[in-house]
Amino acid sequence: MTTTLPDIQHNLETLRERIHRAAASAGRNPDTIRLIAVSKFMTPEHITRAMAAGQHVFGENTVQDALTKLPLIRDPQNEWHFIGHLQTNKARYIAENFAWLHTLDSLKLARKLARHAEVAGRHLRVLIQVNISGDPDKFGLAPEAVAGFAESFLDAGLSSISLHGLMTIGRHGVADSERRREYARLRELGAACAMRFGATHFTQLSMGMSGDYEIAIGEGATMVRIGTALFGPRPQQHS
Ligand SMILES: *Cc1c(COP(=O)(O)O)cnc(C)c1O
């Protein structure tokens, strides 16, 4: 398969500009917003082009796909985020290679990650995935379950993984106004958890993709996960 690369440098500049503008109109400091370049189903060449344009934060959503990019994942210049659903039997790979996991949804997974990170002498930062819209097709904890889960997580005293906030995936095909309400609900949930468990565990909100990151920034996103607006359409659309 041959792929013609889009102008990744140009796309990045456009994205950075629009992120700055969205931050400014929300009265926010743009430096508090991380752009995660979602490179799933893209080639190593896409990634090296983005690196050449100064992008060093990347996201993948399946272990199988990430394995094909291992040298780039292990390149110390880069920070890798795992943003897909993770089965416990693949926890080791993430603990050994990734800096962040956005999709924590069980204590069993947390314990496995912690054990593997410890053995590898690494530290993994995690976010709790929340199914904010109650979509039956989506992973993540129900909003009502998040505080209880955070409490169990913090009580478990796992030292090689640490909790930093919440993540959600917007529901497909809803109007902007509804999307804004979903993201506002995640922000409110994060704020309530910060009050209860301490702000250091709830500094991050991972929300917003190519089609809605400006809305997400308006509602407080600190991480936006952007694939197609940077790399162009994916060869196969999985999720
Ligand atoms: C693929 C993916 C993205 C990026 O989607 P785009 O619409 O291409 O920007 C963001 N978050 C998750 C969890 C994804 O799987």
The ligand as an ORCA input file, in Angstrom:
! r2SCAN-3c Opt
* xyz 0 1
  C      -9.287      7.787     16.816
  C      -9.469      8.454     18.094
  C      -9.342      9.846     18.209
  C      -9.036     10.760     17.043
  O     -10.124     10.868     16.183
  P     -10.149     11.929     14.972
  O     -11.578     12.164     14.736
  O      -9.457     11.288     13.824
  O      -9.430     13.141     15.426
  C      -9.521     10.398     19.467
  N      -9.790      9.640     20.553
  C      -9.908      8.306     20.485
  C     -10.200      7.544     21.710
  C      -9.757      7.661     19.258
  O      -9.884      6.330     19.192
*
